[in-house]
């Protein structure tokens, strides 16, 4: 995969409450963007603990990872998160999200899986998994609410060949100074 990522703290803050994860194993990839509620050290602590849980439970299905994470981070302020698993053996995407982390999958038929209302770590009620066909040259784009969702991908025609440049430009043009901002762009190259 070709990757582009930007993860920066809110203006005048030293740490970001956002984090991300990309893991490859056994013809699978798991991509996650995690946004600790608020910003600063408490948001950083929540997102870091959630990231560690996801990393340690990568082989579980995306719904179960979120449910387990909800139990694991209860003593933190909580997070919003979105997970996408690419399984190249079954040619399938599995997606699940809670809160305000957006996911877009760009392929022949672009997808925008819904993120359920709630906070991971705060007695989460509902988690839902979406499954889509995986296609070569697909793009997974995930971003926290520190990036306005109003950006138009057609303004970044180089996104597939230079996802890092696209991620940097999107955050530069659409990032919110008052919030941590993360965008991750993963371009399938196989």
WOWOKA-V977589 format. One record per pair of residues at least 12 apart in sequence whose ideal C-beta (glycine too) atoms are under 10 Angstrom apart, sorted by the first residue. I is the first residue (numbers start at 1). J is the second residue. D is the distance in whole Angstrom. If there is no record, write none. Layout:
# WOWOKA-V977589
i->[I | I]
j->[J | J]
d->[D | D]
This chain:
# WOWOKA-V977589
i->[1 | 1 | 1 | 1 | 1 | 1 | 1 | 1 | 1 | 1 | 1 | 1 | 1 | 1 | 1 | 2 | 2 | 2 | 2 | 2 | 2 | 2 | 2 | 2 | 2 | 2 | 3 | 3 | 3 | 3 | 3 | 3 | 3 | 3 | 3 | 3 | 3 | 4 | 4 | 4 | 4 | 4 | 4 | 4 | 4 | 4 | 4 | 4 | 4 | 4 | 4 | 4 | 4 | 5 | 5 | 5 | 5 | 5 | 5 | 5 | 5 | 5 | 5 | 5 | 5 | 5 | 5 | 6 | 6 | 6 | 6 | 6 | 6 | 6 | 6 | 6 | 6 | 6 | 6 | 6 | 6 | 6 | 6 | 6 | 6 | 7 | 7 | 7 | 7 | 7 | 7 | 7 | 7 | 7 | 7 | 7 | 7 | 7 | 8 | 8 | 8 | 8 | 8 | 8 | 8 | 9 | 9 | 9 | 9 | 9 | 9 | 9 | 9 | 10 | 10 | 10 | 10 | 10 | 10 | 10 | 10 | 10 | 10 | 10 | 10 | 11 | 11 | 11 | 11 | 11 | 11 | 11 | 11 | 12 | 12 | 12 | 13 | 13 | 13 | 13 | 13 | 13 | 13 | 13 | 14 | 14 | 14 | 15 | 15 | 15 | 15 | 15 | 15 | 15 | 15 | 15 | 15 | 16 | 16 | 16 | 16 | 16 | 16 | 16 | 16 | 16 | 16 | 16 | 16 | 16 | 17 | 17 | 17 | 17 | 17 | 17 | 17 | 17 | 17 | 17 | 17 | 17 | 17 | 17 | 17 | 17 | 17 | 17 | 17 | 17 | 17 | 17 | 18 | 18 | 18 | 18 | 18 | 18 | 18 | 18 | 18 | 18 | 18 | 18 | 18 | 18 | 18 | 18 | 18 | 18 | 18 | 18 | 18 | 19 | 19 | 19 | 19 | 19 | 19 | 19 | 19 | 19 | 19 | 19 | 19 | 19 | 19 | 19 | 19 | 19 | 19 | 19 | 20 | 20 | 20 | 20 | 20 | 20 | 20 | 20 | 20 | 20 | 20 | 20 | 20 | 21 | 21 | 21 | 21 | 21 | 21 | 21 | 21 | 21 | 21 | 21 | 22 | 22 | 22 | 22 | 23 | 23 | 23 | 23 | 24 | 24 | 25 | 25 | 26 | 26 | 26 | 26 | 27 | 27 | 27 | 27 | 27 | 27 | 28 | 28 | 28 | 28 | 28 | 28 | 28 | 28 | 28 | 29 | 29 | 29 | 29 | 29 | 29 | 29 | 29 | 29 | 29 | 30 | 30 | 30 | 30 | 30 | 30 | 30 | 30 | 30 | 30 | 30 | 30 | 30 | 30 | 31 | 31 | 31 | 31 | 31 | 31 | 31 | 31 | 31 | 31 | 31 | 31 | 31 | 31 | 32 | 32 | 32 | 32 | 32 | 32 | 32 | 32 | 32 | 32 | 32 | 32 | 32 | 32 | 32 | 32 | 32 | 32 | 33 | 33 | 33 | 33 | 33 | 33 | 33 | 33 | 33 | 33 | 33 | 33 | 33 | 33 | 33 | 33 | 33 | 33 | 34 | 34 | 34 | 34 | 34 | 34 | 34 | 34 | 34 | 34 | 34 | 34 | 34 | 34 | 34 | 34 | 34 | 34 | 34 | 34 | 34 | 35 | 35 | 35 | 35 | 35 | 35 | 35 | 35 | 35 | 35 | 35 | 35 | 35 | 35 | 35 | 35 | 35 | 35 | 35 | 36 | 36 | 36 | 36 | 36 | 36 | 36 | 36 | 36 | 36 | 36 | 36 | 36 | 36 | 37 | 37 | 37 | 37 | 37 | 37 | 37 | 37 | 37 | 37 | 37 | 38 | 38 | 38 | 38 | 39 | 39 | 39 | 39 | 40 | 40 | 42 | 42 | 42 | 43 | 43 | 43 | 43 | 43 | 43 | 44 | 45 | 45 | 45 | 45 | 46 | 46 | 46 | 46 | 46 | 46 | 46 | 46 | 46 | 47 | 47 | 47 | 47 | 47 | 47 | 47 | 47 | 47 | 47 | 48 | 48 | 48 | 49 | 49 | 49 | 49 | 49 | 49 | 49 | 50 | 50 | 50 | 50 | 50 | 50 | 50 | 50 | 50 | 50 | 50 | 50 | 50 | 51 | 51 | 51 | 52 | 52 | 52 | 53 | 53 | 53 | 53 | 53 | 53 | 53 | 53 | 53 | 54 | 54 | 54 | 54 | 54 | 54 | 56 | 56 | 57 | 57 | 58 | 58 | 59 | 60 | 61 | 61 | 61 | 61 | 61 | 62 | 62 | 62 | 62 | 62 | 62 | 62 | 62 | 62 | 62 | 62 | 62 | 62 | 62 | 63 | 63 | 63 | 63 | 63 | 63 | 63 | 64 | 64 | 64 | 65 | 65 | 65 | 65 | 65 | 65 | 66 | 66 | 66 | 66 | 66 | 66 | 66 | 66 | 66 | 66 | 66 | 66 | 66 | 66 | 67 | 67 | 67 | 67 | 67 | 68 | 69 | 69 | 69 | 69 | 69 | 69 | 69 | 70 | 70 | 70 | 70 | 70 | 70 | 70 | 70 | 70 | 70 | 71 | 71 | 71 | 71 | 72 | 72 | 73 | 73 | 73 | 73 | 74 | 74 | 74 | 74 | 74 | 75 | 76 | 76 | 76 | 77 | 77 | 77 | 78 | 78 | 78 | 78 | 78 | 78 | 78 | 78 | 78 | 79 | 79 | 79 | 79 | 79 | 79 | 79 | 80 | 80 | 80 | 80 | 80 | 80 | 80 | 80 | 80 | 80 | 80 | 80 | 80 | 81 | 81 | 81 | 81 | 81 | 81 | 81 | 81 | 81 | 81 | 81 | 81 | 82 | 82 | 82 | 82 | 82 | 82 | 82 | 82 | 82 | 82 | 82 | 82 | 82 | 82 | 82 | 82 | 83 | 83 | 83 | 83 | 83 | 83 | 83 | 83 | 84 | 84 | 84 | 84 | 84 | 84 | 84 | 84 | 84 | 84 | 84 | 84 | 85 | 85 | 85 | 86 | 86 | 86 | 86 | 86 | 86 | 87 | 87 | 88 | 88 | 88 | 88 | 89 | 90 | 90 | 90 | 91 | 91 | 91 | 91 | 91 | 92 | 92 | 92 | 92 | 93 | 93 | 93 | 93 | 93 | 93 | 93 | 93 | 93 | 93 | 93 | 93 | 94 | 94 | 94 | 94 | 94 | 94 | 95 | 95 | 95 | 95 | 95 | 95 | 95 | 95 | 95 | 95 | 95 | 95 | 96 | 96 | 96 | 96 | 96 | 96 | 96 | 96 | 96 | 97 | 97 | 97 | 97 | 97 | 97 | 97 | 97 | 97 | 97 | 98 | 98 | 98 | 98 | 98 | 98 | 98 | 98 | 98 | 98 | 98 | 98 | 98 | 99 | 99 | 99 | 99 | 99 | 99 | 99 | 99 | 99 | 99 | 100 | 100 | 100 | 100 | 100 | 100 | 100 | 101 | 101 | 101 | 101 | 101 | 101 | 101 | 101 | 102 | 102 | 102 | 102 | 102 | 102 | 102 | 102 | 102 | 102 | 103 | 103 | 103 | 103 | 103 | 103 | 103 | 104 | 104 | 104 | 104 | 104 | 104 | 104 | 104 | 105 | 105 | 105 | 105 | 105 | 105 | 105 | 105 | 105 | 106 | 106 | 106 | 106 | 106 | 106 | 106 | 106 | 106 | 106 | 106 | 107 | 107 | 107 | 107 | 107 | 107 | 107 | 107 | 107 | 107 | 108 | 108 | 108 | 108 | 109 | 109 | 109 | 110 | 110 | 110 | 110 | 110 | 111 | 111 | 111 | 111 | 111 | 112 | 112 | 112 | 113 | 113 | 113 | 113 | 113 | 114 | 114 | 115 | 116 | 134 | 135 | 136 | 136 | 136 | 137 | 137 | 137 | 137 | 137 | 138 | 138 | 138 | 138 | 138 | 139 | 139 | 139 | 139 | 139 | 139 | 139 | 139 | 139 | 140 | 140 | 140 | 140 | 140 | 141 | 141 | 141 | 141 | 141 | 141 | 141 | 141 | 141 | 141 | 141 | 142 | 142 | 142 | 142 | 142 | 143 | 143 | 143 | 143 | 143 | 143 | 143 | 143 | 143 | 143 | 144 | 144 | 144 | 144 | 144 | 144 | 144 | 144 | 145 | 145 | 145 | 145 | 145 | 146 | 146 | 146 | 146 | 146 | 146 | 146 | 146 | 146 | 146 | 146 | 147 | 147 | 147 | 147 | 147 | 147 | 147 | 147 | 147 | 147 | 147 | 147 | 148 | 148 | 148 | 148 | 148 | 148 | 149 | 150 | 150 | 151 | 151 | 151 | 151 | 151 | 151 | 151 | 151 | 152 | 153 | 153 | 155 | 155 | 155 | 156 | 156 | 156 | 156 | 159 | 159 | 160 | 160 | 160 | 160 | 161 | 161 | 162 | 162 | 163 | 163 | 163 | 163 | 163 | 164 | 165 | 166 | 166 | 166 | 167 | 167 | 167 | 167 | 168 | 169 | 170 | 170 | 171]
j->[22 | 24 | 29 | 31 | 86 | 138 | 139 | 140 | 163 | 185 | 186 | 187 | 188 | 189 | 190 | 139 | 160 | 161 | 162 | 163 | 164 | 185 | 186 | 187 | 188 | 189 | 20 | 22 | 31 | 140 | 163 | 164 | 167 | 184 | 185 | 186 | 187 | 141 | 159 | 162 | 163 | 164 | 165 | 166 | 167 | 168 | 169 | 170 | 183 | 184 | 185 | 186 | 187 | 20 | 22 | 33 | 142 | 163 | 164 | 167 | 168 | 171 | 182 | 183 | 184 | 185 | 186 | 18 | 20 | 143 | 147 | 164 | 166 | 167 | 168 | 169 | 170 | 171 | 172 | 175 | 181 | 182 | 183 | 184 | 185 | 19 | 20 | 33 | 47 | 144 | 146 | 167 | 171 | 180 | 181 | 182 | 183 | 184 | 146 | 171 | 175 | 180 | 181 | 182 | 183 | 39 | 40 | 43 | 44 | 146 | 179 | 180 | 181 | 38 | 39 | 40 | 43 | 146 | 175 | 176 | 177 | 178 | 179 | 180 | 181 | 39 | 175 | 176 | 177 | 178 | 179 | 180 | 181 | 39 | 177 | 178 | 39 | 40 | 41 | 43 | 44 | 178 | 179 | 180 | 40 | 41 | 44 | 36 | 39 | 40 | 41 | 43 | 44 | 45 | 47 | 48 | 180 | 35 | 36 | 39 | 40 | 43 | 44 | 47 | 144 | 146 | 179 | 180 | 181 | 182 | 34 | 35 | 36 | 37 | 38 | 39 | 40 | 41 | 42 | 43 | 44 | 45 | 46 | 47 | 48 | 77 | 79 | 144 | 146 | 179 | 180 | 182 | 33 | 34 | 35 | 36 | 39 | 43 | 44 | 47 | 79 | 80 | 101 | 143 | 144 | 145 | 146 | 147 | 179 | 180 | 181 | 182 | 183 | 32 | 33 | 34 | 35 | 36 | 43 | 44 | 46 | 47 | 48 | 50 | 51 | 52 | 54 | 79 | 81 | 144 | 180 | 182 | 32 | 33 | 34 | 35 | 47 | 51 | 101 | 142 | 143 | 144 | 182 | 183 | 184 | 33 | 34 | 50 | 51 | 52 | 54 | 55 | 58 | 81 | 83 | 184 | 84 | 140 | 184 | 186 | 54 | 55 | 58 | 85 | 58 | 86 | 58 | 59 | 59 | 87 | 88 | 89 | 86 | 87 | 88 | 89 | 90 | 190 | 58 | 59 | 85 | 86 | 87 | 88 | 89 | 90 | 94 | 58 | 84 | 85 | 86 | 87 | 88 | 93 | 140 | 186 | 188 | 54 | 55 | 57 | 58 | 59 | 60 | 62 | 65 | 83 | 84 | 85 | 86 | 87 | 94 | 82 | 83 | 84 | 85 | 86 | 93 | 95 | 103 | 140 | 141 | 142 | 184 | 185 | 186 | 50 | 51 | 54 | 55 | 58 | 62 | 65 | 66 | 69 | 81 | 82 | 83 | 84 | 85 | 97 | 101 | 142 | 184 | 47 | 51 | 80 | 81 | 82 | 83 | 84 | 97 | 101 | 102 | 103 | 141 | 142 | 143 | 144 | 182 | 183 | 184 | 46 | 47 | 48 | 49 | 50 | 51 | 53 | 54 | 69 | 73 | 79 | 80 | 81 | 82 | 83 | 99 | 101 | 120 | 142 | 144 | 182 | 47 | 50 | 78 | 79 | 80 | 81 | 82 | 99 | 100 | 101 | 120 | 143 | 144 | 145 | 146 | 179 | 180 | 181 | 182 | 48 | 49 | 50 | 51 | 73 | 76 | 77 | 78 | 79 | 80 | 81 | 121 | 144 | 180 | 76 | 77 | 78 | 79 | 80 | 99 | 100 | 119 | 120 | 121 | 122 | 77 | 78 | 179 | 180 | 146 | 178 | 179 | 180 | 77 | 180 | 76 | 77 | 78 | 76 | 77 | 78 | 79 | 179 | 180 | 180 | 73 | 75 | 76 | 77 | 73 | 75 | 76 | 77 | 78 | 79 | 119 | 120 | 121 | 73 | 76 | 77 | 78 | 79 | 80 | 81 | 144 | 180 | 182 | 73 | 76 | 79 | 69 | 72 | 73 | 75 | 76 | 79 | 121 | 65 | 66 | 69 | 70 | 72 | 73 | 76 | 78 | 79 | 80 | 81 | 120 | 121 | 69 | 79 | 81 | 69 | 72 | 73 | 65 | 66 | 68 | 69 | 70 | 71 | 72 | 73 | 120 | 66 | 68 | 69 | 72 | 81 | 83 | 68 | 72 | 69 | 72 | 83 | 85 | 85 | 85 | 83 | 85 | 94 | 96 | 129 | 82 | 83 | 84 | 85 | 93 | 94 | 95 | 96 | 97 | 127 | 128 | 129 | 130 | 131 | 83 | 94 | 95 | 96 | 127 | 128 | 129 | 96 | 127 | 129 | 81 | 83 | 85 | 96 | 120 | 127 | 79 | 81 | 82 | 83 | 96 | 97 | 98 | 116 | 118 | 120 | 124 | 127 | 128 | 129 | 96 | 98 | 120 | 124 | 127 | 120 | 81 | 83 | 98 | 120 | 121 | 124 | 127 | 98 | 118 | 119 | 120 | 121 | 122 | 123 | 124 | 125 | 127 | 120 | 121 | 123 | 124 | 120 | 121 | 119 | 120 | 121 | 122 | 120 | 121 | 122 | 123 | 124 | 121 | 120 | 121 | 122 | 119 | 121 | 122 | 98 | 99 | 118 | 119 | 120 | 121 | 122 | 123 | 124 | 98 | 99 | 101 | 119 | 120 | 121 | 122 | 97 | 98 | 99 | 100 | 101 | 102 | 115 | 118 | 119 | 120 | 121 | 144 | 145 | 96 | 97 | 98 | 99 | 100 | 101 | 115 | 119 | 120 | 121 | 142 | 144 | 95 | 96 | 97 | 98 | 99 | 100 | 101 | 102 | 103 | 113 | 115 | 140 | 142 | 143 | 144 | 184 | 95 | 96 | 97 | 98 | 101 | 103 | 129 | 142 | 96 | 97 | 103 | 105 | 113 | 130 | 132 | 140 | 141 | 142 | 184 | 186 | 129 | 131 | 134 | 105 | 134 | 138 | 140 | 186 | 188 | 131 | 134 | 134 | 136 | 188 | 190 | 134 | 131 | 133 | 134 | 132 | 133 | 134 | 135 | 136 | 131 | 132 | 133 | 134 | 105 | 107 | 111 | 113 | 130 | 131 | 132 | 133 | 134 | 135 | 138 | 140 | 113 | 129 | 130 | 131 | 132 | 134 | 111 | 112 | 113 | 114 | 115 | 128 | 129 | 130 | 131 | 132 | 140 | 142 | 113 | 114 | 115 | 116 | 127 | 128 | 129 | 130 | 131 | 113 | 114 | 115 | 116 | 120 | 127 | 128 | 129 | 130 | 142 | 115 | 116 | 117 | 118 | 119 | 120 | 121 | 122 | 124 | 125 | 126 | 127 | 128 | 115 | 116 | 117 | 118 | 119 | 120 | 122 | 124 | 144 | 145 | 115 | 117 | 143 | 144 | 145 | 146 | 149 | 115 | 142 | 143 | 144 | 145 | 147 | 182 | 184 | 114 | 115 | 141 | 142 | 143 | 144 | 145 | 147 | 149 | 183 | 115 | 130 | 140 | 141 | 142 | 143 | 184 | 139 | 140 | 141 | 142 | 143 | 149 | 153 | 185 | 130 | 132 | 134 | 135 | 138 | 139 | 140 | 141 | 142 | 135 | 137 | 138 | 139 | 140 | 141 | 153 | 159 | 160 | 185 | 187 | 132 | 133 | 134 | 135 | 136 | 137 | 138 | 139 | 140 | 188 | 133 | 135 | 137 | 138 | 132 | 133 | 135 | 132 | 138 | 139 | 141 | 153 | 130 | 132 | 133 | 138 | 140 | 130 | 141 | 149 | 128 | 129 | 130 | 131 | 132 | 128 | 130 | 128 | 128 | 188 | 188 | 188 | 189 | 190 | 160 | 187 | 188 | 189 | 190 | 160 | 186 | 187 | 188 | 190 | 153 | 159 | 160 | 163 | 166 | 185 | 186 | 187 | 188 | 184 | 185 | 186 | 187 | 188 | 153 | 159 | 163 | 166 | 167 | 170 | 183 | 184 | 185 | 186 | 187 | 182 | 183 | 184 | 185 | 186 | 167 | 170 | 171 | 174 | 175 | 181 | 182 | 183 | 184 | 185 | 175 | 176 | 179 | 180 | 181 | 182 | 183 | 184 | 176 | 179 | 180 | 181 | 182 | 171 | 174 | 175 | 176 | 177 | 178 | 179 | 180 | 181 | 182 | 183 | 167 | 170 | 171 | 173 | 174 | 175 | 176 | 179 | 180 | 181 | 182 | 183 | 170 | 173 | 174 | 175 | 176 | 181 | 174 | 173 | 174 | 166 | 169 | 170 | 171 | 173 | 174 | 175 | 183 | 174 | 166 | 170 | 169 | 170 | 173 | 169 | 170 | 173 | 185 | 185 | 187 | 185 | 187 | 188 | 189 | 187 | 189 | 185 | 187 | 183 | 184 | 185 | 186 | 187 | 185 | 185 | 183 | 185 | 187 | 182 | 183 | 184 | 185 | 183 | 183 | 183 | 185 | 183]
d->[8 | 8 | 6 | 9 | 9 | 10 | 10 | 9 | 9 | 10 | 5 | 6 | 6 | 6 | 8 | 9 | 8 | 8 | 8 | 6 | 8 | 8 | 8 | 4 | 8 | 5 | 10 | 6 | 9 | 10 | 6 | 7 | 9 | 7 | 7 | 6 | 8 | 9 | 8 | 7 | 3 | 4 | 7 | 6 | 4 | 8 | 10 | 9 | 8 | 7 | 4 | 8 | 8 | 6 | 8 | 9 | 10 | 8 | 7 | 6 | 9 | 10 | 7 | 7 | 5 | 7 | 9 | 10 | 10 | 9 | 9 | 8 | 10 | 5 | 6 | 9 | 8 | 4 | 9 | 8 | 7 | 7 | 5 | 8 | 9 | 7 | 6 | 9 | 10 | 9 | 10 | 10 | 9 | 8 | 8 | 4 | 8 | 8 | 8 | 7 | 7 | 7 | 6 | 8 | 10 | 7 | 8 | 9 | 9 | 9 | 9 | 5 | 8 | 9 | 5 | 8 | 9 | 7 | 10 | 8 | 7 | 6 | 5 | 5 | 8 | 10 | 10 | 9 | 4 | 7 | 9 | 10 | 10 | 10 | 9 | 9 | 6 | 6 | 9 | 9 | 9 | 10 | 10 | 8 | 9 | 9 | 9 | 10 | 8 | 7 | 6 | 8 | 4 | 9 | 10 | 10 | 9 | 9 | 9 | 7 | 9 | 8 | 7 | 8 | 9 | 9 | 10 | 4 | 8 | 7 | 9 | 7 | 3 | 7 | 6 | 5 | 7 | 8 | 8 | 2 | 5 | 8 | 7 | 5 | 9 | 9 | 8 | 9 | 9 | 9 | 5 | 9 | 7 | 7 | 5 | 7 | 9 | 8 | 9 | 6 | 9 | 9 | 9 | 9 | 5 | 9 | 7 | 10 | 9 | 4 | 7 | 4 | 10 | 8 | 8 | 5 | 8 | 8 | 10 | 8 | 10 | 4 | 6 | 8 | 5 | 10 | 10 | 9 | 9 | 9 | 9 | 7 | 6 | 5 | 7 | 10 | 9 | 8 | 10 | 8 | 10 | 9 | 6 | 9 | 5 | 8 | 8 | 9 | 6 | 9 | 6 | 6 | 9 | 10 | 9 | 9 | 10 | 9 | 7 | 7 | 8 | 7 | 5 | 10 | 10 | 9 | 7 | 8 | 9 | 9 | 9 | 8 | 9 | 7 | 4 | 5 | 10 | 10 | 9 | 9 | 6 | 6 | 5 | 7 | 7 | 9 | 10 | 10 | 8 | 7 | 4 | 9 | 8 | 10 | 9 | 7 | 9 | 7 | 9 | 10 | 5 | 9 | 10 | 8 | 8 | 7 | 7 | 5 | 8 | 10 | 9 | 9 | 7 | 5 | 8 | 8 | 10 | 10 | 9 | 5 | 10 | 6 | 6 | 10 | 5 | 9 | 7 | 5 | 9 | 9 | 9 | 8 | 10 | 10 | 6 | 7 | 5 | 8 | 10 | 10 | 9 | 8 | 8 | 10 | 10 | 9 | 7 | 6 | 9 | 9 | 9 | 5 | 9 | 8 | 10 | 4 | 7 | 6 | 6 | 8 | 6 | 8 | 5 | 9 | 10 | 5 | 6 | 10 | 7 | 9 | 10 | 5 | 7 | 4 | 8 | 9 | 10 | 7 | 8 | 10 | 8 | 8 | 7 | 9 | 10 | 6 | 4 | 7 | 9 | 7 | 7 | 5 | 10 | 9 | 4 | 7 | 8 | 9 | 7 | 10 | 7 | 8 | 9 | 8 | 10 | 9 | 8 | 7 | 8 | 5 | 8 | 10 | 9 | 10 | 8 | 9 | 5 | 5 | 7 | 7 | 8 | 10 | 7 | 10 | 8 | 9 | 7 | 10 | 9 | 9 | 9 | 8 | 6 | 5 | 10 | 9 | 7 | 5 | 10 | 9 | 7 | 9 | 8 | 10 | 7 | 9 | 9 | 10 | 6 | 8 | 6 | 9 | 4 | 5 | 6 | 5 | 10 | 9 | 7 | 9 | 9 | 10 | 10 | 6 | 9 | 8 | 10 | 9 | 9 | 10 | 9 | 10 | 9 | 7 | 5 | 9 | 6 | 9 | 9 | 10 | 9 | 5 | 9 | 8 | 5 | 8 | 9 | 5 | 10 | 6 | 7 | 7 | 9 | 9 | 9 | 10 | 9 | 9 | 8 | 10 | 7 | 5 | 9 | 9 | 5 | 7 | 10 | 9 | 9 | 6 | 10 | 8 | 7 | 9 | 9 | 8 | 9 | 10 | 9 | 10 | 10 | 10 | 8 | 7 | 8 | 7 | 9 | 4 | 8 | 6 | 10 | 5 | 7 | 4 | 9 | 9 | 10 | 6 | 9 | 10 | 9 | 8 | 10 | 5 | 5 | 7 | 5 | 9 | 9 | 9 | 9 | 6 | 9 | 8 | 10 | 9 | 10 | 7 | 9 | 7 | 6 | 8 | 6 | 9 | 10 | 6 | 7 | 5 | 10 | 9 | 9 | 10 | 9 | 7 | 6 | 10 | 7 | 9 | 9 | 5 | 7 | 9 | 10 | 8 | 9 | 9 | 5 | 6 | 8 | 8 | 4 | 10 | 8 | 10 | 9 | 10 | 9 | 9 | 8 | 10 | 7 | 4 | 9 | 10 | 6 | 8 | 8 | 10 | 8 | 9 | 5 | 9 | 8 | 7 | 8 | 10 | 8 | 9 | 4 | 6 | 4 | 5 | 10 | 9 | 8 | 7 | 9 | 7 | 5 | 6 | 9 | 8 | 6 | 2 | 5 | 5 | 10 | 7 | 9 | 7 | 7 | 10 | 7 | 7 | 9 | 7 | 6 | 7 | 10 | 6 | 9 | 10 | 6 | 10 | 10 | 10 | 7 | 7 | 3 | 8 | 8 | 9 | 4 | 7 | 5 | 8 | 6 | 10 | 6 | 9 | 9 | 10 | 7 | 5 | 7 | 10 | 9 | 9 | 9 | 9 | 8 | 9 | 6 | 7 | 8 | 9 | 10 | 5 | 10 | 7 | 10 | 8 | 9 | 10 | 10 | 10 | 6 | 8 | 7 | 8 | 7 | 10 | 7 | 7 | 9 | 9 | 7 | 10 | 9 | 10 | 8 | 10 | 6 | 5 | 8 | 9 | 6 | 7 | 7 | 5 | 6 | 9 | 8 | 9 | 8 | 7 | 4 | 8 | 5 | 9 | 8 | 8 | 10 | 6 | 7 | 5 | 8 | 10 | 8 | 10 | 4 | 9 | 9 | 9 | 7 | 5 | 8 | 7 | 9 | 10 | 8 | 10 | 8 | 8 | 6 | 7 | 5 | 7 | 10 | 7 | 7 | 4 | 7 | 10 | 9 | 9 | 10 | 9 | 9 | 6 | 5 | 8 | 5 | 7 | 5 | 10 | 10 | 6 | 10 | 8 | 7 | 9 | 6 | 8 | 8 | 7 | 6 | 7 | 10 | 10 | 9 | 8 | 7 | 9 | 10 | 7 | 4 | 10 | 9 | 6 | 6 | 7 | 6 | 7 | 10 | 8 | 10 | 10 | 7 | 8 | 7 | 5 | 8 | 8 | 8 | 6 | 9 | 7 | 9 | 7 | 7 | 5 | 8 | 10 | 8 | 8 | 4 | 8 | 9 | 9 | 8 | 10 | 9 | 6 | 9 | 9 | 6 | 7 | 6 | 8 | 10 | 10 | 9 | 7 | 4 | 8 | 7 | 7 | 8 | 9 | 10 | 9 | 8 | 8 | 8 | 4 | 9 | 7 | 4 | 7 | 10 | 9 | 9 | 6 | 9 | 9 | 8 | 8 | 9 | 10 | 10 | 9 | 10 | 9 | 8 | 5 | 10 | 10 | 10 | 10 | 10 | 10 | 9 | 9 | 4 | 9 | 8 | 7 | 7 | 9 | 6 | 8 | 8 | 6 | 9 | 6 | 7 | 8 | 6 | 8 | 9 | 10 | 9 | 8 | 5 | 10 | 9 | 7 | 6 | 8 | 10 | 7 | 7 | 5 | 7 | 8 | 7 | 4 | 8 | 8 | 8 | 8 | 9 | 9 | 9 | 9 | 7 | 7 | 5 | 8 | 9 | 8 | 7 | 5 | 8 | 8 | 9 | 8 | 9 | 9 | 9 | 8 | 6 | 4 | 7 | 9 | 10 | 10 | 8 | 7 | 6 | 5 | 8 | 9 | 8 | 7 | 9 | 9 | 10 | 8 | 9 | 6 | 5 | 9 | 8 | 4 | 5 | 3 | 7 | 9 | 10 | 6 | 6 | 10 | 5 | 6 | 7 | 9 | 10 | 5 | 7 | 5 | 9 | 9 | 4 | 8 | 7 | 9 | 8 | 10 | 7 | 10 | 9 | 5 | 10 | 7 | 5 | 10 | 9 | 10 | 9 | 9 | 8 | 9 | 8 | 6 | 7 | 10 | 9 | 7 | 8 | 9 | 5 | 9 | 9 | 8 | 10 | 10 | 9 | 10 | 9 | 4 | 7 | 5 | 8 | 10 | 9 | 6 | 9 | 9 | 5 | 7 | 5 | 9 | 10 | 6 | 8 | 6]
